[in-house]
Amino acid sequence: MVEFLVVAAVLTFLAAAFVLPEIARPRSRIPRNRIACVNNLKMQGLAFETWALDNGDRYPMHAPATNGGSMELINGNAAWVHFVSMSNELSTPKILRCPADDEPGRQVATTFASQLPPASAPNELPFTNDCFVSYFIGLDAVRTNGQMVLAGDRSLVINGTNASHGLHLLSTNDALSWNAKLGHKNSGNILLVDGGVQQLSSSKLASNWFMAAGTNSRFVFP
């Protein structure tokens, strides 16, 4: 009986040594919306990669409409059209909206309804379609440069001004930061061509941005 009690006491001590620290350890403070947003971008990256593998290593914005791409619309102001080209790879448009994006008018699309404008008038696409989207697209990103930015949170601030809907040309001279538009507390997420998603604060954004080649690049914001 004495030996049994000694063994029981030792086992109780060992159990407490392992269990109590886990109970006392604080839970992750990363909001669930932030995690869901990162997952959205990862799934978008997989869709871009899958689409490119089936289309000569080109993304939709670099392939003509005859091949299912959106190249004719690359100078327009809509992000939605490029995502729609990957509807089969994305499976659901729900991953195009950040769950923390509660700006009035922002919606969750349930289907990829065909609402593409004619190539001759790309700017006629209703702005309401981009209200289904929370992420910008790097129009000049190419599959051969894994460190270029392919997509990211629309809450970007360019030279002190919130990025507006439409086409933007950014260079290494531009001052970039995040606002609190998506509820990420002045931080944001970017998707790289290599499929990685970086969660960056405003202070780290400038040093981790897309200018690997030091050239200007176009981005379309929803």
Residue pairs with C-beta under 8 A, 6 or more apart in sequence:
31 100
31 183
31 184
32 99
33 98
33 99
33 100
33 183
34 100
34 184
34 189
34 199
36 98
36 99
37 98
37 99
37 100
37 134
37 153
37 182
37 184
37 189
38 189
38 197
38 199
39 95
40 95
40 96
40 97
40 98
40 134
40 135
41 135
41 151
41 152
41 189
41 190
41 191
41 197
42 191
42 195
42 197
43 90
43 95
44 83
44 90
44 95
44 96
44 135
44 150
44 151
44 191
45 150
45 151
45 191
45 192
45 195
45 196
45 197
46 89
46 195
47 86
47 89
47 90
48 59
48 86
48 89
48 150
48 151
49 143
49 195
50 89
51 59
51 60
51 85
51 86
51 89
52 58
52 59
52 143
55 63
55 67
55 68
55 69
56 63
57 143
57 144
58 69
58 143
59 69
59 82
59 141
59 142
59 143
59 150
60 68
60 69
60 70
60 71
60 82
60 85
60 86
61 69
61 70
61 71
61 73
61 74
61 82
61 137
61 139
62 69
62 71
62 74
62 142
63 69
63 70
63 71
63 85
64 71
64 72
65 71
65 72
65 119
68 85
69 85
70 81
70 82
70 84
70 85
72 119
72 122
73 81
73 82
73 116
73 117
73 119
73 122
73 125
74 139
74 218
75 122
75 167
76 117
76 122
76 123
76 125
76 167
76 220
77 122
77 123
77 125
77 165
77 166
77 167
77 220
78 122
78 123
78 125
78 129
78 130
78 220
78 222
79 130
79 133
79 135
79 136
79 137
79 220
79 221
79 222
80 96
80 115
80 125
80 129
80 130
80 132
80 133
80 222
81 116
81 117
81 122
81 125
81 129
82 137
82 139
82 220
83 90
83 93
83 96
83 133
83 137
84 112
84 114
84 115
84 116
87 93
87 112
90 96
90 112
93 108
93 109
93 110
93 111
93 112
93 132
94 108
94 109
94 110
96 109
96 132
96 133
96 134
96 135
97 106
97 107
97 108
97 109
97 132
97 133
97 134
98 134
98 135
98 153
98 182
100 182
100 183
100 184
101 134
101 154
101 181
101 182
101 183
102 183
103 181
105 128
105 131
106 131
106 132
106 134
107 131
107 132
108 132
109 132
115 125
115 126
115 129
116 125
117 123
117 124
117 125
118 124
127 165
130 165
130 222
131 222
132 222
133 154
133 222
134 153
134 154
134 182
134 222
135 151
135 152
135 153
135 154
135 191
135 222
136 151
136 152
136 153
136 154
136 156
136 163
136 219
136 220
136 221
136 222
137 150
137 151
137 219
137 220
138 148
138 149
138 150
138 151
138 152
138 210
138 217
138 218
138 219
139 167
139 217
139 218
139 219
139 220
140 148
140 217
140 218
141 148
141 149
141 150
141 193
141 210
141 217
142 148
142 193
143 193
145 193
145 212
145 213
146 192
146 193
146 194
147 192
147 193
147 194
147 210
147 212
148 192
148 193
148 210
148 212
148 217
149 190
149 191
149 192
149 193
149 209
149 210
149 217
149 219
150 191
150 192
150 193
151 190
151 191
152 188
152 189
152 190
152 191
153 178
153 182
153 184
153 188
153 189
153 190
154 163
154 181
154 182
154 221
154 222
155 162
155 163
155 178
155 179
155 180
155 181
155 182
155 184
155 188
156 162
156 163
156 176
156 177
156 178
156 179
156 188
156 221
157 163
157 176
157 177
157 178
157 179
157 202
158 168
158 170
158 174
158 175
158 176
159 174
159 175
160 175
162 179
162 181
163 219
163 221
164 221
165 221
165 222
166 220
166 221
167 218
167 219
167 220
168 218
168 219
168 220
168 221
169 216
169 217
169 218
169 219
170 176
170 210
170 216
170 217
170 218
170 219
171 211
171 215
171 216
171 217
172 209
172 211
172 214
175 206
176 205
176 206
176 209
177 186
177 202
177 205
177 206
178 184
178 186
178 187
178 188
178 200
178 201
178 202
178 205
179 186
180 186
182 188
186 201
186 202
187 199
187 200
187 201
187 202
188 199
188 200
188 205
189 197
189 198
189 199
189 200
190 197
190 198
190 200
190 208
190 210
191 197
192 198
198 208
200 208
210 217
211 217
